[in-house]
Amino acid sequence: MNEIYWNNYPSSAVNLTLENEKIFLIFEGKSSEYGSHFSGKITLHKNLNEQVATGSIYYQYENGSQETFPYKLIGAFEDDSWEFFTGTWEENCEIYPFDALLEVVELEELELKVLETTENIIEVDSLHNYKEEKKAKKVSERLGAMRQRAARSDARVRKIQRSMELYYGLPQGSVRLVNPDRTLIHPSAKIGTLRDRWISEEV
């Protein structure tokens, strides 16, 4: 699941696509504080340098009025998994902390448009179908810090920890997942590794 947070406030839906080493994020959400719906597009580059992204964010209010504001996003990816982008979001003379928790690998695999089976290799045009299904799918409700579906096995521990912090409004660094022996698991480890360790311990 792709998530974007401004000042610890999440967008309600984020669609991600890849093209020519660029990551495009189409987002939308609702601000209960201001009674407005907002939407926009962010373009990020797959590199580890600090980058500046500019664009417009659109607001539609309950009374039918609309506003558009330019934004400037300055930040960087944490590593080349492209899962965690942090920085600052400047809009209407205000600056907010910005976090994006992304699932890029899933789409990269689909873009190969090839599924290998035990019998043969079948070429499929799955990326287009996948995107259409994502658009049509209703955003699932959150259950606790996670959504209804389980965390992906290849998601990094740091991403899950940060997602929990942002959802509950906890300080950064306050959530730490542990191994069965209560030692801290490394943030770059995969959730599947942690899950397997706990399952083995239970057995």
Secondary structure, DSSP 8 states (H G I E B T S, - for coil): --EEEETTEE-SEEEEEEETTEEEEEEEEEETTTTEEEEEEEEEESSSS-EEEEEEEEEEETTS-EEEEEEEEEEEESSTT--EEEEEEEETTEEEEEEEE---HHHHHHHT-EEE-SS-EEE--HHHHHHHHHHHS----EETTEESS---TTSBHHHHHHHHHHHHT--TT----B-TTS-B--TTSBHHHHHHHHHHHH-
